[in-house]
Amino acid sequence: MAEEIKNLGLTGTERGIYTVLIFIVAYAFVMTEEFTHLRKSKPVIFAAAVIWGHVAILAQEAGVSNEDLHKVFEHNLKEYAELMLFLLVAMTYINAMAERNVFEALRSWMIRKEFGYKQLFWITGIITFFLSSVADNLTSALLVGAVVLAVGADNEKFLSIGFVNLVVAANAGGAFCPFGDITTLMVWQAGYAEFFDFFKLFIPSIVNYVVPAFFMWQAIPDEQPKASNEAAVEMKPGALVICGLFALTIVSAVSFKQFLHLPPFMGMMLGLSVLMLYGHALHVRYSVEGGDGFDIFNKVKNAEWDTLLFFFGVVFAVGGMGYIGYLELMSEGMYDGLGATTANILVGIISAIVDNIPVMFAVLNMGVDMDLYQWLLVTLTAGVGGSMLSIGSAAGVALMGQSNHKYTFFSHLKWTPAIAAGYVASILTHYLVNG
């Protein structure tokens, strides 16, 4: 985009400054979602529409043709469409597995095993770490969070630390796989790193999780939860087949990108079509037998539309401000002024306050010239930096709502120094392993 289309260079105009203020106000509502209960997609979509209205006026005043303006707009639309379709398929598969009781059966098994609190701390953290590498960090944290909430209901200290552990694990696990986090997916789809390049972040991601987890584990009470009379949950018919189809869908997405040089979402859509056909077979078979039917469109309907629409608002709001010239201004201040390494570490710190999606989208659209090491560094920092504050990631915000006030902003803040130590350790590990 930076090479094909010249920015307007109107960052000092009143309209330009107004667009930044609009975005800041909208994002203030996003950050206070826990208190206002206003879904995060609503203010950013409004901001995106207003920003592009001002962009259109500025472009006309600057003598930019409608064709050139539409090129910029369509570039943002393409960016959003590719990621939205990719994420929609992934969310549909996760919903299908949830409906078939895959995750409920896992939760039931862990509760019935009656592990001690210290054992549960590591088990739930490790499961979240690896689960978030294929599901997003929000879904992983909520699924395992239900287990922590069920077994730790009588121990507030375990609940509080256990939820911090899940946030750190979910964000760290999503950093080393293109499917684990939207920011990682964006870097992959933008072509700055190949699929298998991201697995170089596996060891730094482990370090990022294990360092703070070790300190938190010391504070976990060495006690046993009360015995549970939890009944075993059976998976519904077709559950394991759907898990296998999801794995094949991931292979399909990678193959479309690596061998056919097509966007990965086409491979995901192929996987969705197979799920639809298998879902139809399930529906016909079990509705005839009088059992549970399977409607694939219910799974699509239950996708996290708030997240998908929030992403739409972010892409267009940031894209509009970038066309005015603000991303180039930020690039000059951060990457030219501070250097790539310092700027990329700073990106992670910023993502503890501002969601990593707009931060990473801004970096991708700055036109920064970096090598693979630096792109992997910013992928790591943007992915795990949000763990330092509870509001820094979707996982933290969601768990604050799920925990019935047992996990709060300040209970998380208590462990920020340990999490920051893990953040620094993971950057050093990345340097030692991949530098």
C-alpha positions as a Markdown table, in Angstrom:
| # | Residue | x | y | z |
|---|---|---|---|---|
| 1 | Met | 0.0 | 0.0 | 0.0 |
| 2 | Ala | 2.8 | 2.4 | 0.9 |
| 3 | Glu | 4.5 | 1.7 | -2.4 |
| 4 | Glu | 1.4 | 2.0 | -4.6 |
| 5 | Ile | -0.4 | 4.9 | -3.0 |
| 6 | Lys | 1.0 | 8.0 | -1.6 |
| 7 | Asn | -0.4 | 9.2 | 1.8 |
| 8 | Leu | -2.3 | 12.5 | 1.9 |
| 9 | Gly | 0.3 | 14.0 | 4.3 |
| 10 | Leu | -2.4 | 16.1 | 6.1 |
| 11 | Thr | -1.7 | 15.1 | 9.7 |
| 12 | Gly | -1.5 | 18.7 | 10.8 |
| 13 | Thr | -5.0 | 19.7 | 9.5 |
| 14 | Glu | -8.0 | 20.2 | 11.8 |
| 15 | Arg | -9.8 | 17.3 | 10.1 |
| 16 | Gly | -6.8 | 15.1 | 10.5 |
| 17 | Ile | -6.5 | 15.8 | 14.2 |
| 18 | Tyr | -10.2 | 15.3 | 14.6 |
| 19 | Thr | -10.0 | 11.8 | 13.2 |
| 20 | Val | -7.4 | 10.9 | 15.8 |
| 21 | Leu | -9.6 | 12.3 | 18.6 |
| 22 | Ile | -12.6 | 10.3 | 17.3 |
| 23 | Phe | -10.5 | 7.1 | 17.5 |
| 24 | Ile | -9.2 | 7.9 | 21.0 |
| 25 | Val | -12.7 | 8.5 | 22.3 |
| 26 | Ala | -14.0 | 5.3 | 20.6 |
| 27 | Tyr | -11.1 | 3.3 | 22.1 |
| 28 | Ala | -11.8 | 4.7 | 25.5 |
| 29 | Phe | -15.2 | 3.0 | 25.3 |
| 30 | Val | -13.5 | -0.2 | 24.2 |
| 31 | Met | -11.2 | -0.1 | 27.2 |
| 32 | Thr | -14.1 | 0.5 | 29.6 |
| 33 | Glu | -16.3 | -2.2 | 28.2 |
| 34 | Glu | -16.3 | -4.1 | 31.5 |
| 35 | Phe | -18.0 | -1.1 | 33.2 |
| 36 | Thr | -20.2 | 0.3 | 30.5 |
| 37 | His | -21.3 | -3.1 | 29.1 |
| 38 | Leu | -21.1 | -1.5 | 25.6 |
| 39 | Arg | -19.8 | -4.1 | 23.2 |
| 40 | Lys | -16.4 | -3.1 | 21.8 |
| 41 | Ser | -17.5 | -3.3 | 18.1 |
| 42 | Lys | -20.1 | -0.5 | 18.4 |
| 43 | Pro | -17.8 | 2.5 | 19.1 |
| 44 | Val | -15.1 | 1.5 | 16.6 |
| 45 | Ile | -17.5 | 0.9 | 13.7 |
| 46 | Phe | -18.9 | 4.3 | 14.4 |
| 47 | Ala | -15.4 | 5.8 | 14.5 |
| 48 | Ala | -14.4 | 4.0 | 11.3 |
| 49 | Ala | -17.4 | 5.5 | 9.4 |
| 50 | Val | -16.8 | 9.0 | 10.7 |
| 51 | Ile | -13.0 | 8.8 | 10.0 |
| 52 | Trp | -13.6 | 7.7 | 6.4 |
| 53 | Gly | -16.1 | 10.5 | 5.9 |
| 54 | His | -13.3 | 13.0 | 6.8 |
| 55 | Val | -10.8 | 11.1 | 4.7 |
| 56 | Ala | -13.0 | 11.4 | 1.7 |
| 57 | Ile | -13.4 | 15.2 | 2.3 |
| 58 | Leu | -9.6 | 15.6 | 2.8 |
| 59 | Ala | -8.9 | 13.6 | -0.4 |
| 60 | Gln | -11.3 | 15.8 | -2.4 |
| 61 | Glu | -9.7 | 19.0 | -1.1 |
| 62 | Ala | -6.3 | 17.6 | -2.0 |
| 63 | Gly | -7.4 | 16.9 | -5.5 |
| 64 | Val | -7.2 | 13.1 | -5.2 |
| 65 | Ser | -9.3 | 11.2 | -7.8 |
| 66 | Asn | -12.2 | 9.0 | -6.8 |
| 67 | Glu | -10.3 | 6.1 | -8.4 |
| 68 | Asp | -7.3 | 6.5 | -6.2 |
| 69 | Leu | -9.5 | 7.0 | -3.1 |
| 70 | His | -11.3 | 3.7 | -3.9 |
| 71 | Lys | -8.0 | 1.9 | -4.3 |
| 72 | Val | -7.1 | 2.7 | -0.7 |
| 73 | Phe | -10.6 | 1.8 | 0.5 |
| 74 | Glu | -10.6 | -1.5 | -1.4 |
| 75 | His | -7.2 | -2.3 | 0.0 |
| 76 | Asn | -8.6 | -2.1 | 3.6 |
| 77 | Leu | -11.7 | -4.1 | 2.5 |
| 78 | Lys | -9.4 | -6.9 | 1.1 |
| 79 | Glu | -7.4 | -7.0 | 4.3 |
| 80 | Tyr | -10.5 | -7.3 | 6.4 |
| 81 | Ala | -12.3 | -9.8 | 4.2 |
| 82 | Glu | -9.4 | -12.3 | 4.1 |
| 83 | Leu | -9.0 | -12.3 | 7.9 |
| 84 | Met | -12.7 | -12.2 | 8.6 |
| 85 | Leu | -13.4 | -15.3 | 6.5 |
| 86 | Phe | -10.4 | -17.1 | 8.0 |
| 87 | Leu | -11.6 | -16.4 | 11.6 |
| 88 | Leu | -15.2 | -17.1 | 10.8 |
| 89 | Val | -14.3 | -20.7 | 9.8 |
| 90 | Ala | -12.1 | -21.2 | 12.9 |
| 91 | Met | -14.8 | -19.9 | 15.2 |
| 92 | Thr | -17.4 | -22.1 | 13.5 |
| 93 | Tyr | -15.3 | -25.2 | 14.1 |
| 94 | Ile | -14.7 | -24.2 | 17.8 |
| 95 | Asn | -18.5 | -23.8 | 18.2 |
| 96 | Ala | -19.2 | -27.1 | 16.5 |
| 97 | Met | -16.7 | -28.9 | 18.9 |
| 98 | Ala | -18.3 | -27.1 | 21.9 |
| 99 | Glu | -21.8 | -28.2 | 20.8 |
| 100 | Arg | -20.6 | -31.8 | 20.5 |
| 101 | Asn | -19.4 | -31.6 | 24.1 |
| 102 | Val | -15.6 | -31.9 | 23.3 |
| 103 | Phe | -14.6 | -29.2 | 25.8 |
| 104 | Glu | -17.3 | -30.1 | 28.3 |
| 105 | Ala | -16.0 | -33.6 | 28.4 |
| 106 | Leu | -12.5 | -32.3 | 29.0 |
| 107 | Arg | -13.7 | -30.1 | 31.8 |
| 108 | Ser | -15.7 | -33.0 | 33.4 |
| 109 | Trp | -12.6 | -35.2 | 33.3 |
| 110 | Met | -10.4 | -32.7 | 35.1 |
| 111 | Ile | -12.9 | -32.1 | 37.8 |
| 112 | Arg | -13.5 | -35.8 | 38.5 |
| 113 | Lys | -9.7 | -36.4 | 38.7 |
| 114 | Glu | -9.6 | -34.3 | 41.9 |
| 115 | Phe | -6.2 | -32.9 | 41.4 |
| 116 | Gly | -4.6 | -30.7 | 44.1 |
| 117 | Tyr | -4.6 | -26.9 | 43.6 |
| 118 | Lys | -0.9 | -26.8 | 42.8 |
| 119 | Gln | -1.4 | -29.6 | 40.2 |
| 120 | Leu | -4.4 | -27.9 | 38.7 |
| 121 | Phe | -2.4 | -24.7 | 38.4 |
| 122 | Trp | 0.0 | -26.3 | 36.0 |
| 123 | Ile | -2.5 | -28.6 | 34.2 |
| 124 | Thr | -4.9 | -25.8 | 33.4 |
| 125 | Gly | -2.0 | -23.5 | 32.4 |
| 126 | Ile | -0.4 | -26.0 | 30.0 |
| 127 | Ile | -3.8 | -27.0 | 28.5 |
| 128 | Thr | -4.6 | -23.3 | 27.9 |
| 129 | Phe | -1.1 | -22.7 | 26.4 |
| 130 | Phe | -1.5 | -25.5 | 23.8 |
| 131 | Leu | -5.2 | -25.0 | 23.2 |
| 132 | Ser | -4.7 | -21.3 | 22.4 |
| 133 | Ser | -2.2 | -22.2 | 19.6 |
| 134 | Val | -5.1 | -23.5 | 17.5 |
| 135 | Ala | -8.1 | -21.7 | 19.1 |
| 136 | Asp | -7.9 | -18.0 | 19.9 |
| 137 | Asn | -6.8 | -16.8 | 23.4 |
| 138 | Leu | -10.3 | -15.7 | 24.3 |
| 139 | Thr | -11.9 | -19.1 | 23.7 |
| 140 | Ser | -9.1 | -21.0 | 25.3 |
| 141 | Ala | -9.2 | -18.9 | 28.5 |
| 142 | Leu | -13.0 | -19.1 | 28.8 |
| 143 | Leu | -13.1 | -22.8 | 28.3 |
| 144 | Val | -10.4 | -23.6 | 30.9 |
| 145 | Gly | -11.6 | -20.8 | 33.1 |
| 146 | Ala | -14.8 | -22.7 | 33.6 |
| 147 | Val | -12.7 | -25.6 | 35.1 |
| 148 | Val | -10.8 | -23.2 | 37.4 |
| 149 | Leu | -14.1 | -21.7 | 38.5 |
| 150 | Ala | -15.7 | -25.1 | 39.2 |
| 151 | Val | -12.8 | -26.6 | 41.2 |
| 152 | Gly | -11.7 | -23.5 | 43.0 |
| 153 | Ala | -15.1 | -22.1 | 44.0 |
| 154 | Asp | -14.2 | -22.4 | 47.7 |
| 155 | Asn | -10.7 | -20.9 | 47.4 |
| 156 | Glu | -10.5 | -17.3 | 46.3 |
| 157 | Lys | -6.7 | -17.2 | 46.3 |
| 158 | Phe | -6.5 | -20.1 | 43.9 |
| 159 | Leu | -9.1 | -18.6 | 41.7 |
| 160 | Ser | -7.4 | -15.2 | 41.5 |
| 161 | Ile | -4.0 | -16.5 | 40.7 |
| 162 | Gly | -5.4 | -19.3 | 38.5 |
| 163 | Phe | -7.1 | -16.7 | 36.2 |
| 164 | Val | -3.9 | -14.7 | 35.9 |
| 165 | Asn | -2.1 | -17.9 | 35.0 |
| 166 | Leu | -4.7 | -18.6 | 32.2 |
| 167 | Val | -4.3 | -15.1 | 30.7 |
| 168 | Val | -0.5 | -15.5 | 30.5 |
| 169 | Ala | -0.8 | -19.0 | 29.2 |
| 170 | Ala | -3.4 | -18.1 | 26.5 |
| 171 | Asn | -1.4 | -15.1 | 25.2 |
| 172 | Ala | 1.9 | -17.0 | 25.2 |
| 173 | Gly | 0.4 | -20.0 | 23.5 |
| 174 | Gly | -1.1 | -17.9 | 20.7 |
| 175 | Ala | 2.2 | -16.3 | 19.8 |
| 176 | Phe | 4.0 | -19.2 | 18.2 |
| 177 | Cys | 1.4 | -20.4 | 15.8 |
| 178 | Pro | -0.4 | -18.5 | 13.0 |
| 179 | Phe | -3.7 | -19.8 | 14.2 |
| 180 | Gly | -3.2 | -18.8 | 17.8 |
| 181 | Asp | -3.7 | -15.1 | 17.7 |
| 182 | Ile | -5.2 | -12.6 | 15.3 |
| 183 | Thr | -1.9 | -10.6 | 15.3 |
| 184 | Thr | 0.1 | -13.7 | 14.4 |
| 185 | Leu | -2.4 | -14.5 | 11.6 |
| 186 | Met | -2.1 | -11.0 | 10.2 |
| 187 | Val | 1.7 | -11.2 | 10.0 |
| 188 | Trp | 1.4 | -14.6 | 8.2 |
| 189 | Gln | -1.2 | -13.5 | 5.8 |
| 190 | Ala | 0.7 | -10.3 | 5.0 |
| 191 | Gly | 3.6 | -12.6 | 3.9 |
| 192 | Tyr | 6.3 | -11.3 | 6.3 |
| 193 | Ala | 6.9 | -14.8 | 7.6 |
| 194 | Glu | 6.1 | -18.3 | 6.4 |
| 195 | Phe | 3.9 | -20.7 | 8.3 |
| 196 | Phe | 6.7 | -22.7 | 9.9 |
| 197 | Asp | 8.8 | -19.6 | 10.7 |
| 198 | Phe | 6.5 | -18.9 | 13.6 |
| 199 | Phe | 7.4 | -22.1 | 15.4 |
| 200 | Lys | 10.8 | -20.5 | 16.1 |
| 201 | Leu | 8.9 | -18.6 | 18.8 |
| 202 | Phe | 7.9 | -21.8 | 20.6 |
| 203 | Ile | 10.8 | -21.7 | 23.1 |
| 204 | Pro | 10.5 | -17.9 | 23.8 |
| 205 | Ser | 6.7 | -18.4 | 24.3 |
| 206 | Ile | 7.3 | -21.2 | 26.8 |
| 207 | Val | 9.8 | -19.0 | 28.7 |
| 208 | Asn | 7.2 | -16.2 | 28.6 |
| 209 | Tyr | 4.7 | -18.5 | 30.3 |
| 210 | Val | 6.9 | -20.5 | 32.7 |
| 211 | Val | 8.8 | -17.5 | 34.3 |
| 212 | Pro | 5.7 | -15.8 | 35.8 |
| 213 | Ala | 4.0 | -19.1 | 36.4 |
| 214 | Phe | 6.8 | -20.3 | 38.6 |
| 215 | Phe | 6.5 | -17.3 | 40.8 |
| 216 | Met | 2.7 | -17.6 | 41.0 |
| 217 | Trp | 2.9 | -21.3 | 41.7 |
| 218 | Gln | 4.7 | -20.5 | 44.9 |
| 219 | Ala | 1.7 | -18.6 | 46.2 |
| 220 | Ile | -0.8 | -21.4 | 45.3 |
| 221 | Pro | -2.2 | -23.1 | 48.5 |
| 222 | Asp | -1.0 | -26.7 | 48.9 |
| 223 | Glu | -4.5 | -28.0 | 49.5 |
| 224 | Gln | -7.0 | -30.3 | 47.9 |
| 225 | Pro | -10.4 | -29.1 | 46.5 |
| 226 | Lys | -13.5 | -30.5 | 48.0 |
| 227 | Ala | -14.6 | -33.8 | 46.5 |
| 228 | Ser | -16.9 | -33.4 | 43.6 |
| 229 | Asn | -19.8 | -35.5 | 42.5 |
| 230 | Glu | -19.4 | -34.3 | 38.9 |
| 231 | Ala | -20.9 | -36.8 | 36.5 |
| 232 | Ala | -19.0 | -37.9 | 33.4 |
| 233 | Val | -19.9 | -36.0 | 30.3 |
| 234 | Glu | -20.1 | -38.0 | 27.1 |
| 235 | Met | -19.2 | -36.5 | 23.7 |
| 236 | Lys | -22.0 | -36.4 | 21.2 |
| 237 | Pro | -21.8 | -38.4 | 18.0 |
| 238 | Gly | -19.3 | -37.1 | 15.4 |
| 239 | Ala | -17.3 | -35.1 | 18.0 |
| 240 | Leu | -14.0 | -36.7 | 17.2 |
| 241 | Val | -14.6 | -36.6 | 13.5 |
| 242 | Ile | -15.1 | -32.8 | 13.7 |
| 243 | Cys | -11.9 | -32.5 | 15.7 |
| 244 | Gly | -10.1 | -34.4 | 12.9 |
| 245 | Leu | -11.7 | -32.2 | 10.2 |
| 246 | Phe | -10.5 | -29.1 | 12.0 |
| 247 | Ala | -6.9 | -30.5 | 11.9 |
| 248 | Leu | -7.3 | -31.2 | 8.2 |
| 249 | Thr | -8.7 | -27.7 | 7.7 |
| 250 | Ile | -5.6 | -26.2 | 9.2 |
| 251 | Val | -3.5 | -28.4 | 6.9 |
| 252 | Ser | -5.6 | -27.3 | 3.9 |
| 253 | Ala | -5.1 | -23.6 | 4.8 |
| 254 | Val | -1.3 | -24.0 | 5.1 |
| 255 | Ser | -1.3 | -26.0 | 1.8 |
| 256 | Phe | -3.2 | -23.3 | -0.1 |
| 257 | Lys | -0.7 | -20.7 | 1.1 |
| 258 | Gln | 2.5 | -22.7 | 0.7 |
| 259 | Phe | 1.9 | -24.7 | -2.5 |
| 260 | Leu | -0.9 | -22.9 | -4.4 |
| 261 | His | 0.1 | -19.4 | -3.3 |
| 262 | Leu | -3.5 | -18.5 | -2.6 |
| 263 | Pro | -4.7 | -16.8 | 0.6 |
| 264 | Pro | -5.1 | -19.2 | 3.5 |
| 265 | Phe | -8.8 | -18.4 | 3.9 |
| 266 | Met | -9.5 | -20.4 | 0.8 |
| 267 | Gly | -8.2 | -23.5 | 2.5 |
| 268 | Met | -10.3 | -22.7 | 5.5 |
| 269 | Met | -13.4 | -22.2 | 3.4 |
| 270 | Leu | -12.7 | -25.7 | 1.8 |
| 271 | Gly | -12.7 | -27.0 | 5.4 |
| 272 | Leu | -15.9 | -25.2 | 6.2 |
| 273 | Ser | -17.6 | -26.8 | 3.2 |
| 274 | Val | -16.5 | -30.3 | 4.4 |
| 275 | Leu | -17.9 | -29.5 | 7.9 |
| 276 | Met | -21.2 | -28.4 | 6.3 |
| 277 | Leu | -21.4 | -31.7 | 4.3 |
| 278 | Tyr | -20.5 | -33.8 | 7.3 |
| 279 | Gly | -23.0 | -31.7 | 9.5 |
| 280 | His | -25.7 | -32.5 | 6.9 |
| 281 | Ala | -25.0 | -36.2 | 7.2 |
| 282 | Leu | -25.1 | -36.0 | 11.0 |
| 283 | His | -28.4 | -34.0 | 10.9 |
| 284 | Val | -30.1 | -36.5 | 8.5 |
| 285 | Arg | -28.9 | -39.5 | 10.5 |
| 286 | Tyr | -29.7 | -38.4 | 14.0 |
| 287 | Ser | -32.8 | -36.4 | 13.3 |
| 288 | Val | -34.3 | -39.5 | 11.6 |
| 289 | Glu | -33.3 | -41.6 | 14.7 |
| 290 | Gly | -34.9 | -39.0 | 17.0 |
| 291 | Gly | -31.6 | -37.8 | 18.5 |
| 292 | Asp | -29.9 | -34.4 | 18.4 |
| 293 | Gly | -29.8 | -32.7 | 15.0 |
| 294 | Phe | -26.8 | -30.7 | 13.8 |
| 295 | Asp | -27.4 | -27.3 | 12.1 |
| 296 | Ile | -24.2 | -25.9 | 10.8 |
| 297 | Phe | -25.7 | -22.4 | 10.4 |
| 298 | Asn | -26.3 | -22.3 | 14.2 |
| 299 | Lys | -22.6 | -22.7 | 14.6 |
| 300 | Val | -22.0 | -19.8 | 12.2 |
| 301 | Lys | -24.6 | -17.7 | 13.9 |
| 302 | Asn | -22.9 | -18.2 | 17.3 |
| 303 | Ala | -19.5 | -17.1 | 16.1 |
| 304 | Glu | -17.9 | -14.2 | 18.0 |
| 305 | Trp | -19.5 | -11.5 | 15.8 |
| 306 | Asp | -18.6 | -8.8 | 18.3 |
| 307 | Thr | -14.9 | -9.6 | 17.7 |
| 308 | Leu | -15.3 | -9.9 | 13.9 |
| 309 | Leu | -17.1 | -6.5 | 13.7 |
| 310 | Phe | -14.6 | -4.9 | 16.1 |
| 311 | Phe | -11.9 | -6.1 | 13.8 |
| 312 | Phe | -13.8 | -4.4 | 10.9 |
| 313 | Gly | -13.8 | -1.1 | 12.8 |
| 314 | Val | -10.2 | -1.3 | 13.7 |
| 315 | Val | -9.0 | -2.1 | 10.1 |
| 316 | Phe | -10.9 | 0.8 | 8.6 |
| 317 | Ala | -10.3 | 3.3 | 11.4 |
| 318 | Val | -6.5 | 2.6 | 11.4 |
| 319 | Gly | -6.5 | 2.4 | 7.7 |
| 320 | Gly | -8.2 | 5.8 | 7.3 |
| 321 | Met | -5.7 | 7.5 | 9.7 |
| 322 | Gly | -2.9 | 5.8 | 7.9 |
| 323 | Tyr | -4.0 | 7.3 | 4.6 |
| 324 | Ile | -4.1 | 10.7 | 6.2 |
| 325 | Gly | -0.4 | 10.1 | 7.1 |
| 326 | Tyr | -0.4 | 9.2 | 10.8 |
| 327 | Leu | 1.1 | 5.8 | 10.4 |
| 328 | Glu | 4.0 | 7.2 | 8.5 |
| 329 | Leu | 4.5 | 9.8 | 11.2 |
| 330 | Met | 4.5 | 7.0 | 13.9 |
| 331 | Ser | 6.9 | 4.9 | 11.8 |
| 332 | Glu | 9.4 | 7.8 | 11.6 |
| 333 | Gly | 9.1 | 8.4 | 15.3 |
| 334 | Met | 9.3 | 4.8 | 16.4 |
| 335 | Tyr | 11.3 | 2.8 | 13.9 |
| 336 | Asp | 13.5 | 5.5 | 12.4 |
| 337 | Gly | 14.0 | 7.3 | 15.6 |
| 338 | Leu | 14.3 | 4.4 | 18.1 |
| 339 | Gly | 15.4 | 1.5 | 15.9 |
| 340 | Ala | 13.5 | -1.7 | 15.1 |
| 341 | Thr | 14.3 | -3.6 | 18.3 |
| 342 | Thr | 13.4 | -0.9 | 20.7 |
| 343 | Ala | 10.2 | 0.0 | 18.7 |
| 344 | Asn | 9.1 | -3.7 | 18.6 |
| 345 | Ile | 9.6 | -4.0 | 22.4 |
| 346 | Leu | 7.6 | -0.8 | 22.9 |
| 347 | Val | 4.8 | -2.3 | 20.7 |
| 348 | Gly | 4.4 | -5.1 | 23.3 |
| 349 | Ile | 4.2 | -2.5 | 26.2 |
| 350 | Ile | 1.6 | -0.5 | 24.3 |
| 351 | Ser | -0.4 | -3.6 | 23.7 |
| 352 | Ala | -0.8 | -4.0 | 27.4 |
| 353 | Ile | -2.9 | -0.9 | 27.4 |
| 354 | Val | -4.3 | -0.9 | 23.9 |
| 355 | Asp | -5.6 | -4.1 | 22.3 |
| 356 | Asn | -2.9 | -5.7 | 20.1 |
| 357 | Ile | -5.1 | -5.9 | 17.0 |
| 358 | Pro | -5.0 | -2.2 | 16.2 |
| 359 | Val | -1.3 | -1.9 | 17.3 |
| 360 | Met | -0.3 | -4.8 | 15.0 |
| 361 | Phe | -2.4 | -3.6 | 12.1 |
| 362 | Ala | -0.8 | -0.2 | 12.4 |
| 363 | Val | 2.7 | -1.7 | 12.3 |
| 364 | Leu | 1.8 | -3.8 | 9.3 |
| 365 | Asn | 0.6 | -0.7 | 7.4 |
| 366 | Met | 3.6 | 1.5 | 8.3 |
| 367 | Gly | 5.6 | 0.0 | 5.5 |
| 368 | Val | 8.5 | -0.8 | 7.8 |
| 369 | Asp | 11.4 | -2.6 | 6.3 |
| 370 | Met | 12.4 | -5.4 | 8.7 |
| 371 | Asp | 14.0 | -8.8 | 8.5 |
| 372 | Leu | 12.4 | -12.1 | 9.7 |
| 373 | Tyr | 14.0 | -11.8 | 13.2 |
| 374 | Gln | 12.4 | -8.4 | 13.8 |
| 375 | Trp | 9.0 | -9.5 | 12.4 |
| 376 | Leu | 9.0 | -12.5 | 14.7 |
| 377 | Leu | 10.1 | -10.2 | 17.6 |
| 378 | Val | 7.1 | -7.9 | 17.0 |
| 379 | Thr | 4.8 | -10.9 | 16.7 |
| 380 | Leu | 6.0 | -12.2 | 20.0 |
| 381 | Thr | 5.8 | -8.8 | 21.9 |
| 382 | Ala | 2.4 | -7.9 | 20.5 |
| 383 | Gly | 1.1 | -11.3 | 21.4 |
| 384 | Val | 2.4 | -11.6 | 24.9 |
| 385 | Gly | 2.6 | -7.9 | 25.9 |
| 386 | Gly | -1.1 | -7.8 | 26.7 |
| 387 | Ser | -0.6 | -10.2 | 29.6 |
| 388 | Met | 1.0 | -7.4 | 31.7 |
| 389 | Leu | -2.4 | -5.9 | 32.5 |
| 390 | Ser | -5.8 | -7.6 | 32.7 |
| 391 | Ile | -7.2 | -5.1 | 30.1 |
| 392 | Gly | -4.4 | -5.8 | 27.7 |
| 393 | Ser | -6.1 | -8.8 | 26.0 |
| 394 | Ala | -9.5 | -10.2 | 25.2 |
| 395 | Ala | -8.7 | -13.2 | 27.5 |
| 396 | Gly | -8.2 | -10.9 | 30.5 |
| 397 | Val | -11.3 | -8.8 | 29.9 |
| 398 | Ala | -13.5 | -11.9 | 29.5 |
| 399 | Leu | -12.2 | -13.7 | 32.6 |
| 400 | Met | -12.8 | -10.6 | 34.7 |
| 401 | Gly | -16.4 | -10.9 | 33.7 |
| 402 | Gln | -16.5 | -14.7 | 34.2 |
| 403 | Ser | -14.8 | -14.8 | 37.7 |
| 404 | Asn | -17.6 | -13.1 | 39.7 |
| 405 | His | -15.2 | -10.3 | 40.9 |
| 406 | Lys | -12.6 | -12.9 | 42.2 |
| 407 | Tyr | -10.2 | -11.9 | 39.4 |
| 408 | Thr | -9.9 | -8.1 | 39.0 |
| 409 | Phe | -7.6 | -5.5 | 37.4 |
| 410 | Phe | -5.7 | -5.1 | 40.8 |
| 411 | Ser | -5.4 | -8.8 | 41.5 |
| 412 | His | -3.7 | -9.1 | 38.1 |
| 413 | Leu | -1.6 | -5.9 | 38.7 |
| 414 | Lys | -0.1 | -7.6 | 41.7 |
| 415 | Trp | 1.6 | -10.1 | 39.4 |
| 416 | Thr | 2.6 | -7.6 | 36.7 |
| 417 | Pro | 6.3 | -7.5 | 37.8 |
| 418 | Ala | 6.5 | -11.3 | 37.5 |
| 419 | Ile | 4.8 | -11.2 | 34.1 |
| 420 | Ala | 7.1 | -8.3 | 33.0 |
| 421 | Ala | 10.1 | -10.5 | 34.0 |
| 422 | Gly | 8.7 | -13.2 | 31.7 |
| 423 | Tyr | 8.3 | -10.6 | 28.9 |
| 424 | Val | 11.9 | -9.6 | 29.2 |
| 425 | Ala | 13.1 | -13.2 | 29.5 |
| 426 | Ser | 11.2 | -14.2 | 26.3 |
| 427 | Ile | 12.8 | -11.4 | 24.3 |
| 428 | Leu | 16.2 | -12.4 | 25.5 |
| 429 | Thr | 15.4 | -16.0 | 24.6 |
| 430 | His | 14.3 | -15.0 | 21.2 |
| 431 | Tyr | 17.6 | -13.2 | 20.7 |
| 432 | Leu | 19.6 | -16.2 | 21.9 |
| 433 | Val | 17.7 | -18.8 | 19.9 |
| 434 | Asn | 16.8 | -16.9 | 16.7 |
| 435 | Gly | 19.1 | -13.8 | 16.7 |
